[in-house]
Amino acid sequence: MLGVPMEKVKARVRIEGLVQGVNYRYATRQKAQELGVTGWVRNMRDGSVECLLEGERDKVEALIRWCHHGPSGARVEKVTTHREEYTGDLQGFSITY
């Protein structure tokens, strides 16, 4: 399917469980960079982790699936995904504070 543009999407993802102090943010950034997804990841005060993701639908969906288990030390209990309008304004993938 050469020449056919891939659909671009944006998603805000909240991950709950044992997800802080287990390198979740660093592993998420690495996985996003491998997949070519842009956005950011951050720890939240309530102990969860939040991500904002943009990119080709299949790559964003792959990262969301990965978020359901995360790195080996994580114990994910719940993942909530909210779709947003794609804007294309996110560059690279960063850990925010």
Biopython code that builds the backbone (N, CA, C, O; Angstrom):
import numpy as np
from Bio.PDB.StructureBuilder import StructureBuilder

atoms = [
    (1, "MET", "N", (0.831, -1.182, 0.000)),
    (1, "MET", "CA", (0.000, 0.000, 0.000)),
    (1, "MET", "C", (0.877, 1.248, 0.000)),
    (1, "MET", "O", (0.710, 2.133, 0.839)),
    (2, "LEU", "N", (1.784, 1.310, -0.916)),
    (2, "LEU", "CA", (2.659, 2.474, -1.009)),
    (2, "LEU", "C", (1.859, 3.705, -1.383)),
    (2, "LEU", "O", (0.938, 3.641, -2.198)),
    (3, "GLY", "N", (2.220, 4.825, -0.777)),
    (3, "GLY", "CA", (1.572, 6.076, -1.104)),
    (3, "GLY", "C", (0.290, 6.346, -0.341)),
    (3, "GLY", "O", (-0.278, 7.430, -0.469)),
    (4, "VAL", "N", (-0.183, 5.387, 0.452)),
    (4, "VAL", "CA", (-1.406, 5.589, 1.224)),
    (4, "VAL", "C", (-1.017, 6.102, 2.607)),
    (4, "VAL", "O", (-0.336, 5.399, 3.354)),
    (5, "PRO", "N", (-1.442, 7.329, 2.963)),
    (5, "PRO", "CA", (-1.071, 7.865, 4.280)),
    (5, "PRO", "C", (-1.758, 7.108, 5.411)),
    (5, "PRO", "O", (-2.925, 6.729, 5.305)),
    (6, "MET", "N", (-1.022, 6.897, 6.482)),
    (6, "MET", "CA", (-1.580, 6.232, 7.658)),
    (6, "MET", "C", (-2.393, 7.243, 8.463)),
    (6, "MET", "O", (-2.029, 8.416, 8.553)),
    (7, "GLU", "N", (-3.488, 6.780, 9.042)),
    (7, "GLU", "CA", (-4.306, 7.650, 9.887)),
    (7, "GLU", "C", (-3.524, 8.014, 11.146)),
    (7, "GLU", "O", (-2.925, 7.155, 11.793)),
    (8, "LYS", "N", (-3.539, 9.293, 11.478)),
    (8, "LYS", "CA", (-2.851, 9.786, 12.684)),
    (8, "LYS", "C", (-3.872, 9.981, 13.793)),
    (8, "LYS", "O", (-4.994, 10.425, 13.551)),
    (9, "VAL", "N", (-3.468, 9.642, 15.017)),
    (9, "VAL", "CA", (-4.367, 9.732, 16.163)),
    (9, "VAL", "C", (-3.646, 10.341, 17.358)),
    (9, "VAL", "O", (-2.420, 10.443, 17.385)),
    (10, "LYS", "N", (-4.445, 10.743, 18.345)),
    (10, "LYS", "CA", (-3.927, 11.278, 19.603)),
    (10, "LYS", "C", (-4.710, 10.624, 20.730)),
    (10, "LYS", "O", (-5.926, 10.462, 20.637)),
    (11, "ALA", "N", (-4.007, 10.248, 21.800)),
    (11, "ALA", "CA", (-4.668, 9.607, 22.934)),
    (11, "ALA", "C", (-4.010, 10.045, 24.236)),
    (11, "ALA", "O", (-2.788, 10.171, 24.323)),
    (12, "ARG", "N", (-4.844, 10.274, 25.242)),
    (12, "ARG", "CA", (-4.375, 10.542, 26.604)),
    (12, "ARG", "C", (-4.632, 9.264, 27.405)),
    (12, "ARG", "O", (-5.753, 8.757, 27.444)),
    (13, "VAL", "N", (-3.570, 8.752, 28.045)),
    (13, "VAL", "CA", (-3.649, 7.454, 28.716)),
    (13, "VAL", "C", (-3.277, 7.628, 30.184)),
    (13, "VAL", "O", (-2.272, 8.261, 30.505)),
    (14, "ARG", "N", (-4.101, 7.058, 31.082)),
    (14, "ARG", "CA", (-3.815, 7.074, 32.527)),
    (14, "ARG", "C", (-3.601, 5.631, 32.948)),
    (14, "ARG", "O", (-4.445, 4.770, 32.698)),
    (15, "ILE", "N", (-2.447, 5.364, 33.601)),
    (15, "ILE", "CA", (-2.093, 4.019, 34.036)),
    (15, "ILE", "C", (-2.070, 4.008, 35.559)),
    (15, "ILE", "O", (-1.380, 4.819, 36.177)),
    (16, "GLU", "N", (-2.819, 3.094, 36.166)),
    (16, "GLU", "CA", (-2.897, 2.992, 37.619)),
    (16, "GLU", "C", (-2.337, 1.658, 38.094)),
    (16, "GLU", "O", (-2.336, 0.672, 37.356)),
    (17, "GLY", "N", (-1.862, 1.643, 39.336)),
    (17, "GLY", "CA", (-1.282, 0.449, 39.937)),
    (17, "GLY", "C", (0.078, 0.797, 40.507)),
    (17, "GLY", "O", (0.321, 1.942, 40.888)),
    (18, "LEU", "N", (0.960, -0.180, 40.568)),
    (18, "LEU", "CA", (2.337, 0.063, 40.996)),
    (18, "LEU", "C", (3.110, 0.481, 39.750)),
    (18, "LEU", "O", (3.717, -0.348, 39.072)),
    (19, "VAL", "N", (3.078, 1.785, 39.458)),
    (19, "VAL", "CA", (3.670, 2.289, 38.224)),
    (19, "VAL", "C", (4.664, 3.429, 38.465)),
    (19, "VAL", "O", (5.253, 3.943, 37.514)),
    (20, "GLN", "N", (4.853, 3.823, 39.704)),
    (20, "GLN", "CA", (5.871, 4.825, 40.025)),
    (20, "GLN", "C", (6.991, 4.132, 40.797)),
    (20, "GLN", "O", (6.745, 3.238, 41.608)),
    (21, "GLY", "N", (8.220, 4.558, 40.531)),
    (21, "GLY", "CA", (9.373, 3.957, 41.192)),
    (21, "GLY", "C", (9.821, 2.647, 40.576)),
    (21, "GLY", "O", (10.621, 1.921, 41.165)),
    (22, "VAL", "N", (9.304, 2.338, 39.381)),
    (22, "VAL", "CA", (9.656, 1.082, 38.705)),
    (22, "VAL", "C", (10.151, 1.341, 37.267)),
    (22, "VAL", "O", (10.111, 0.452, 36.416)),
    (23, "ASN", "N", (10.615, 2.571, 37.020)),
    (23, "ASN", "CA", (11.122, 2.973, 35.695)),
    (23, "ASN", "C", (10.057, 2.969, 34.605)),
    (23, "ASN", "O", (10.376, 2.805, 33.427)),
    (24, "TYR", "N", (8.793, 3.149, 34.989)),
    (24, "TYR", "CA", (7.701, 3.133, 34.013)),
    (24, "TYR", "C", (7.859, 4.253, 32.987)),
    (24, "TYR", "O", (7.713, 4.020, 31.787)),
    (25, "ARG", "N", (8.157, 5.473, 33.456)),
    (25, "ARG", "CA", (8.286, 6.600, 32.527)),
    (25, "ARG", "C", (9.438, 6.392, 31.547)),
    (25, "ARG", "O", (9.289, 6.655, 30.354)),
    (26, "TYR", "N", (10.564, 5.930, 32.029)),
    (26, "TYR", "CA", (11.731, 5.728, 31.169)),
    (26, "TYR", "C", (11.470, 4.621, 30.149)),
    (26, "TYR", "O", (11.841, 4.748, 28.982)),
    (27, "ALA", "N", (10.839, 3.550, 30.585)),
    (27, "ALA", "CA", (10.529, 2.450, 29.673)),
    (27, "ALA", "C", (9.490, 2.876, 28.640)),
    (27, "ALA", "O", (9.546, 2.452, 27.486)),
    (28, "THR", "N", (8.537, 3.719, 29.060)),
    (28, "THR", "CA", (7.528, 4.225, 28.125)),
    (28, "THR", "C", (8.182, 5.082, 27.052)),
    (28, "THR", "O", (7.869, 4.942, 25.870)),
    (29, "ARG", "N", (9.091, 5.971, 27.457)),
    (29, "ARG", "CA", (9.790, 6.807, 26.487)),
    (29, "ARG", "C", (10.565, 5.934, 25.500)),
    (29, "ARG", "O", (10.532, 6.186, 24.295)),
    (30, "GLN", "N", (11.253, 4.919, 25.994)),
    (30, "GLN", "CA", (12.033, 4.042, 25.120)),
    (30, "GLN", "C", (11.122, 3.326, 24.116)),
    (30, "GLN", "O", (11.438, 3.250, 22.928)),
    (31, "LYS", "N", (9.996, 2.804, 24.599)),
    (31, "LYS", "CA", (9.063, 2.093, 23.719)),
    (31, "LYS", "C", (8.467, 3.050, 22.684)),
    (31, "LYS", "O", (8.323, 2.691, 21.515)),
    (32, "ALA", "N", (8.121, 4.267, 23.111)),
    (32, "ALA", "CA", (7.570, 5.266, 22.192)),
    (32, "ALA", "C", (8.579, 5.608, 21.103)),
    (32, "ALA", "O", (8.218, 5.720, 19.931)),
    (33, "GLN", "N", (9.836, 5.774, 21.485)),
    (33, "GLN", "CA", (10.880, 6.091, 20.512)),
    (33, "GLN", "C", (11.077, 4.940, 19.529)),
    (33, "GLN", "O", (11.283, 5.171, 18.337)),
    (34, "GLU", "N", (11.016, 3.700, 20.021)),
    (34, "GLU", "CA", (11.129, 2.530, 19.139)),
    (34, "GLU", "C", (10.006, 2.515, 18.112)),
    (34, "GLU", "O", (10.220, 2.174, 16.948)),
    (35, "LEU", "N", (8.794, 2.892, 18.554)),
    (35, "LEU", "CA", (7.615, 2.845, 17.686)),
    (35, "LEU", "C", (7.455, 4.092, 16.813)),
    (35, "LEU", "O", (6.704, 4.075, 15.838)),
    (36, "GLY", "N", (8.156, 5.167, 17.160)),
    (36, "GLY", "CA", (7.995, 6.409, 16.421)),
    (36, "GLY", "C", (6.780, 7.212, 16.854)),
    (36, "GLY", "O", (6.217, 7.967, 16.062)),
    (37, "VAL", "N", (6.372, 7.051, 18.113)),
    (37, "VAL", "CA", (5.242, 7.793, 18.676)),
    (37, "VAL", "C", (5.778, 9.040, 19.371)),
    (37, "VAL", "O", (6.796, 8.975, 20.060)),
    (38, "THR", "N", (5.109, 10.166, 19.200)),
    (38, "THR", "CA", (5.512, 11.394, 19.875)),
    (38, "THR", "C", (4.606, 11.661, 21.068)),
    (38, "THR", "O", (3.509, 11.110, 21.166)),
    (39, "GLY", "N", (5.089, 12.531, 21.991)),
    (39, "GLY", "CA", (4.281, 12.892, 23.145)),
    (39, "GLY", "C", (5.103, 13.031, 24.400)),
    (39, "GLY", "O", (6.272, 13.416, 24.359)),
    (40, "TRP", "N", (4.470, 12.708, 25.534)),
    (40, "TRP", "CA", (5.148, 12.807, 26.826)),
    (40, "TRP", "C", (4.534, 11.835, 27.815)),
    (40, "TRP", "O", (3.456, 11.283, 27.593)),
    (41, "VAL", "N", (5.260, 11.639, 28.925)),
    (41, "VAL", "CA", (4.796, 10.795, 30.027)),
    (41, "VAL", "C", (5.184, 11.487, 31.328)),
    (41, "VAL", "O", (6.240, 12.114, 31.411)),
    (42, "ARG", "N", (4.326, 11.373, 32.348)),
    (42, "ARG", "CA", (4.621, 11.999, 33.640)),
    (42, "ARG", "C", (3.960, 11.232, 34.778)),
    (42, "ARG", "O", (2.950, 10.553, 34.596)),
    (43, "ASN", "N", (4.571, 11.363, 35.972)),
    (43, "ASN", "CA", (3.972, 10.846, 37.191)),
    (43, "ASN", "C", (2.902, 11.823, 37.656)),
    (43, "ASN", "O", (3.045, 13.036, 37.501)),
    (44, "MET", "N", (1.830, 11.286, 38.228)),
    (44, "MET", "CA", (0.766, 12.108, 38.788)),
    (44, "MET", "C", (0.810, 12.001, 40.316)),
    (44, "MET", "O", (1.316, 11.022, 40.864)),
    (45, "ARG", "N", (0.279, 13.007, 40.987)),
    (45, "ARG", "CA", (0.310, 13.038, 42.455)),
    (45, "ARG", "C", (-0.423, 11.869, 43.100)),
    (45, "ARG", "O", (-0.092, 11.470, 44.216)),
    (46, "ASP", "N", (-1.419, 11.315, 42.406)),
    (46, "ASP", "CA", (-2.200, 10.212, 42.973)),
    (46, "ASP", "C", (-1.517, 8.854, 42.821)),
    (46, "ASP", "O", (-2.092, 7.830, 43.191)),
    (47, "GLY", "N", (-0.290, 8.835, 42.279)),
    (47, "GLY", "CA", (0.446, 7.578, 42.123)),
    (47, "GLY", "C", (0.312, 6.948, 40.747)),
    (47, "GLY", "O", (0.953, 5.936, 40.462)),
    (48, "SER", "N", (-0.508, 7.531, 39.901)),
    (48, "SER", "CA", (-0.663, 7.006, 38.538)),
    (48, "SER", "C", (0.374, 7.642, 37.609)),
    (48, "SER", "O", (1.140, 8.519, 38.010)),
    (49, "VAL", "N", (0.375, 7.181, 36.370)),
    (49, "VAL", "CA", (1.213, 7.746, 35.326)),
    (49, "VAL", "C", (0.284, 8.161, 34.193)),
    (49, "VAL", "O", (-0.663, 7.446, 33.865)),
    (50, "GLU", "N", (0.558, 9.326, 33.593)),
    (50, "GLU", "CA", (-0.245, 9.816, 32.475)),
    (50, "GLU", "C", (0.646, 10.002, 31.259)),
    (50, "GLU", "O", (1.791, 10.439, 31.377)),
    (51, "CYS", "N", (0.113, 9.668, 30.083)),
    (51, "CYS", "CA", (0.824, 9.838, 28.818)),
    (51, "CYS", "C", (-0.072, 10.579, 27.834)),
    (51, "CYS", "O", (-1.292, 10.413, 27.848)),
    (52, "LEU", "N", (0.530, 11.386, 26.988)),
    (52, "LEU", "CA", (-0.154, 11.962, 25.836)),
    (52, "LEU", "C", (0.605, 11.463, 24.614)),
    (52, "LEU", "O", (1.807, 11.698, 24.485)),
    (53, "LEU", "N", (-0.090, 10.782, 23.727)),
    (53, "LEU", "CA", (0.542, 10.082, 22.614)),
    (53, "LEU", "C", (-0.020, 10.558, 21.284)),
    (53, "LEU", "O", (-1.224, 10.781, 21.164)),
    (54, "GLU", "N", (0.839, 10.715, 20.287)),
    (54, "GLU", "CA", (0.417, 11.037, 18.926)),
    (54, "GLU", "C", (1.216, 10.209, 17.943)),
    (54, "GLU", "O", (2.389, 9.910, 18.166)),
    (55, "GLY", "N", (0.568, 9.844, 16.856)),
    (55, "GLY", "CA", (1.266, 9.141, 15.797)),
    (55, "GLY", "C", (0.326, 8.322, 14.944)),
    (55, "GLY", "O", (-0.893, 8.482, 15.002)),
    (56, "GLU", "N", (0.907, 7.445, 14.153)),
    (56, "GLU", "CA", (0.109, 6.551, 13.320)),
    (56, "GLU", "C", (-0.706, 5.631, 14.216)),
    (56, "GLU", "O", (-0.221, 5.141, 15.236)),
    (57, "ARG", "N", (-1.955, 5.406, 13.816)),
    (57, "ARG", "CA", (-2.894, 4.645, 14.654)),
    (57, "ARG", "C", (-2.308, 3.324, 15.152)),
    (57, "ARG", "O", (-2.393, 3.027, 16.344)),
    (58, "ASP", "N", (-1.717, 2.529, 14.264)),
    (58, "ASP", "CA", (-1.228, 1.218, 14.681)),
    (58, "ASP", "C", (-0.098, 1.326, 15.702)),
    (58, "ASP", "O", (0.017, 0.481, 16.589)),
    (59, "LYS", "N", (0.731, 2.352, 15.584)),
    (59, "LYS", "CA", (1.845, 2.519, 16.518)),
    (59, "LYS", "C", (1.366, 3.028, 17.871)),
    (59, "LYS", "O", (1.855, 2.583, 18.909)),
    (60, "VAL", "N", (0.417, 3.955, 17.867)),
    (60, "VAL", "CA", (-0.158, 4.434, 19.127)),
    (60, "VAL", "C", (-0.887, 3.294, 19.832)),
    (60, "VAL", "O", (-0.765, 3.138, 21.046)),
    (61, "GLU", "N", (-1.645, 2.498, 19.078)),
    (61, "GLU", "CA", (-2.362, 1.358, 19.665)),
    (61, "GLU", "C", (-1.382, 0.337, 20.248)),
    (61, "GLU", "O", (-1.651, -0.250, 21.296)),
    (62, "ALA", "N", (-0.254, 0.122, 19.579)),
    (62, "ALA", "CA", (0.761, -0.803, 20.094)),
    (62, "ALA", "C", (1.325, -0.297, 21.421)),
    (62, "ALA", "O", (1.554, -1.084, 22.339)),
    (63, "LEU", "N", (1.550, 1.014, 21.523)),
    (63, "LEU", "CA", (2.063, 1.581, 22.773)),
    (63, "LEU", "C", (1.020, 1.495, 23.879)),
    (63, "LEU", "O", (1.366, 1.224, 25.029)),
    (64, "ILE", "N", (-0.234, 1.717, 23.557)),
    (64, "ILE", "CA", (-1.295, 1.582, 24.559)),
    (64, "ILE", "C", (-1.370, 0.138, 25.057)),
    (64, "ILE", "O", (-1.517, -0.094, 26.257)),
    (65, "ARG", "N", (-1.271, -0.829, 24.153)),
    (65, "ARG", "CA", (-1.260, -2.247, 24.570)),
    (65, "ARG", "C", (-0.079, -2.512, 25.502)),
    (65, "ARG", "O", (-0.224, -3.216, 26.502)),
    (66, "TRP", "N", (1.092, -1.950, 25.178)),
    (66, "TRP", "CA", (2.276, -2.114, 26.028)),
    (66, "TRP", "C", (2.015, -1.527, 27.421)),
    (66, "TRP", "O", (2.442, -2.097, 28.425)),
    (67, "CYS", "N", (1.313, -0.387, 27.479)),
    (67, "CYS", "CA", (1.020, 0.263, 28.770)),
    (67, "CYS", "C", (0.233, -0.634, 29.721)),
    (67, "CYS", "O", (0.274, -0.431, 30.934)),
    (68, "HIS", "N", (-0.478, -1.615, 29.190)),
    (68, "HIS", "CA", (-1.271, -2.520, 30.030)),
    (68, "HIS", "C", (-0.398, -3.441, 30.882)),
    (68, "HIS", "O", (-0.895, -4.052, 31.828)),
    (69, "HIS", "N", (0.884, -3.550, 30.566)),
    (69, "HIS", "CA", (1.795, -4.329, 31.423)),
    (69, "HIS", "C", (3.031, -3.520, 31.805)),
    (69, "HIS", "O", (3.542, -3.682, 32.913)),
    (70, "GLY", "N", (3.529, -2.648, 30.916)),
    (70, "GLY", "CA", (4.680, -1.802, 31.235)),
    (70, "GLY", "C", (5.953, -2.600, 31.451)),
    (70, "GLY", "O", (6.059, -3.746, 31.013)),
    (71, "PRO", "N", (6.931, -1.983, 32.138)),
    (71, "PRO", "CA", (8.200, -2.675, 32.395)),
    (71, "PRO", "C", (8.013, -3.791, 33.425)),
    (71, "PRO", "O", (6.969, -3.890, 34.071)),
    (72, "SER", "N", (9.032, -4.619, 33.563)),
    (72, "SER", "CA", (8.915, -5.819, 34.402)),
    (72, "SER", "C", (8.559, -5.549, 35.858)),
    (72, "SER", "O", (7.885, -6.377, 36.469)),
    (73, "GLY", "N", (8.978, -4.434, 36.440)),
    (73, "GLY", "CA", (8.683, -4.155, 37.843)),
    (73, "GLY", "C", (7.304, -3.578, 38.099)),
    (73, "GLY", "O", (6.883, -3.478, 39.252)),
    (74, "ALA", "N", (6.591, -3.195, 37.044)),
    (74, "ALA", "CA", (5.276, -2.577, 37.197)),
    (74, "ALA", "C", (4.193, -3.616, 37.461)),
    (74, "ALA", "O", (4.305, -4.771, 37.051)),
    (75, "ARG", "N", (3.149, -3.183, 38.148)),
    (75, "ARG", "CA", (1.957, -4.000, 38.368)),
    (75, "ARG", "C", (0.759, -3.136, 37.988)),
    (75, "ARG", "O", (0.170, -2.456, 38.829)),
    (76, "VAL", "N", (0.416, -3.177, 36.711)),
    (76, "VAL", "CA", (-0.657, -2.334, 36.184)),
    (76, "VAL", "C", (-2.006, -2.913, 36.596)),
    (76, "VAL", "O", (-2.277, -4.097, 36.394)),
    (77, "GLU", "N", (-2.847, -2.062, 37.176)),
    (77, "GLU", "CA", (-4.187, -2.472, 37.598)),
    (77, "GLU", "C", (-5.269, -1.949, 36.674)),
    (77, "GLU", "O", (-6.295, -2.603, 36.482)),
    (78, "LYS", "N", (-5.046, -0.762, 36.093)),
    (78, "LYS", "CA", (-6.090, -0.150, 35.262)),
    (78, "LYS", "C", (-5.456, 0.804, 34.260)),
    (78, "LYS", "O", (-4.542, 1.555, 34.600)),
    (79, "VAL", "N", (-5.946, 0.770, 33.024)),
    (79, "VAL", "CA", (-5.515, 1.700, 31.980)),
    (79, "VAL", "C", (-6.767, 2.349, 31.398)),
    (79, "VAL", "O", (-7.686, 1.662, 30.950)),
    (80, "THR", "N", (-6.789, 3.671, 31.410)),
    (80, "THR", "CA", (-7.912, 4.432, 30.860)),
    (80, "THR", "C", (-7.397, 5.249, 29.685)),
    (80, "THR", "O", (-6.393, 5.951, 29.800)),
    (81, "THR", "N", (-8.084, 5.154, 28.560)),
    (81, "THR", "CA", (-7.666, 5.858, 27.348)),
    (81, "THR", "C", (-8.766, 6.796, 26.885)),
    (81, "THR", "O", (-9.927, 6.404, 26.773)),
    (82, "HIS", "N", (-8.385, 8.043, 26.617)),
    (82, "HIS", "CA", (-9.305, 9.035, 26.062)),
    (82, "HIS", "C", (-8.733, 9.500, 24.734)),
    (82, "HIS", "O", (-7.582, 9.930, 24.655)),
    (83, "ARG", "N", (-9.551, 9.410, 23.693)),
    (83, "ARG", "CA", (-9.126, 9.867, 22.357)),
    (83, "ARG", "C", (-9.294, 11.382, 22.287)),
    (83, "ARG", "O", (-10.265, 11.937, 22.803)),
    (84, "GLU", "N", (-8.339, 12.036, 21.645)),
    (84, "GLU", "CA", (-8.397, 13.475, 21.438)),
    (84, "GLU", "C", (-8.183, 13.754, 19.957)),
    (84, "GLU", "O", (-7.770, 12.868, 19.208)),
    (85, "GLU", "N", (-8.460, 14.965, 19.539)),
    (85, "GLU", "CA", (-8.266, 15.334, 18.146)),
    (85, "GLU", "C", (-6.771, 15.435, 17.844)),
    (85, "GLU", "O", (-6.028, 16.102, 18.564)),
    (86, "TYR", "N", (-6.346, 14.776, 16.787)),
    (86, "TYR", "CA", (-4.942, 14.819, 16.385)),
    (86, "TYR", "C", (-4.584, 16.235, 15.962)),
    (86, "TYR", "O", (-5.307, 16.860, 15.185)),
    (87, "THR", "N", (-3.461, 16.741, 16.476)),
    (87, "THR", "CA", (-3.012, 18.088, 16.123)),
    (87, "THR", "C", (-1.650, 18.090, 15.448)),
    (87, "THR", "O", (-1.340, 19.012, 14.693)),
    (88, "GLY", "N", (-0.831, 17.074, 15.705)),
    (88, "GLY", "CA", (0.495, 17.019, 15.115)),
    (88, "GLY", "C", (1.487, 17.983, 15.735)),
    (88, "GLY", "O", (2.551, 18.232, 15.170)),
    (89, "ASP", "N", (1.141, 18.532, 16.905)),
    (89, "ASP", "CA", (2.010, 19.540, 17.520)),
    (89, "ASP", "C", (3.026, 18.970, 18.506)),
    (89, "ASP", "O", (3.827, 19.727, 19.055)),
    (90, "LEU", "N", (3.018, 17.665, 18.745)),
    (90, "LEU", "CA", (3.967, 17.055, 19.673)),
    (90, "LEU", "C", (5.229, 16.646, 18.923)),
    (90, "LEU", "O", (5.160, 16.025, 17.863)),
    (91, "GLN", "N", (6.379, 17.000, 19.485)),
    (91, "GLN", "CA", (7.667, 16.679, 18.868)),
    (91, "GLN", "C", (8.460, 15.767, 19.789)),
    (91, "GLN", "O", (8.559, 16.049, 20.984)),
    (92, "GLY", "N", (9.024, 14.693, 19.278)),
    (92, "GLY", "CA", (9.807, 13.779, 20.102)),
    (92, "GLY", "C", (8.961, 13.137, 21.171)),
    (92, "GLY", "O", (7.733, 13.153, 21.094)),
    (93, "PHE", "N", (9.614, 12.568, 22.174)),
    (93, "PHE", "CA", (8.892, 11.973, 23.296)),
    (93, "PHE", "C", (9.678, 12.302, 24.565)),
    (93, "PHE", "O", (10.853, 11.954, 24.677)),
    (94, "SER", "N", (9.036, 12.967, 25.513)),
    (94, "SER", "CA", (9.742, 13.432, 26.707)),
    (94, "SER", "C", (9.099, 12.938, 27.991)),
    (94, "SER", "O", (7.930, 12.554, 28.032)),
    (95, "ILE", "N", (9.913, 12.967, 29.033)),
    (95, "ILE", "CA", (9.424, 12.738, 30.393)),
    (95, "ILE", "C", (9.237, 14.123, 30.989)),
    (95, "ILE", "O", (10.184, 14.906, 31.053)),
    (96, "THR", "N", (8.021, 14.429, 31.427)),
    (96, "THR", "CA", (7.746, 15.736, 32.012)),
    (96, "THR", "C", (7.551, 15.592, 33.514)),
    (96, "THR", "O", (7.268, 14.508, 34.024)),
    (97, "TYR", "N", (7.709, 16.705, 34.201)),
    (97, "TYR", "CA", (7.614, 16.704, 35.654)),
    (97, "TYR", "C", (6.601, 17.728, 36.122)),
    (97, "TYR", "O", (6.382, 17.874, 37.325)),
]
sb = StructureBuilder()
sb.init_structure("model")
sb.init_model(0)
sb.init_chain("A")
sb.init_seg("    ")
for serial, (resi, resn, name, xyz) in enumerate(atoms, 1):
    if name == "N":
        sb.init_residue(resn, " ", resi, " ")
    sb.init_atom(name, np.array(xyz, "f"), 0.0, 1.0, " ", f" {name:<3s}", serial, name[0])
structure = sb.get_structure()
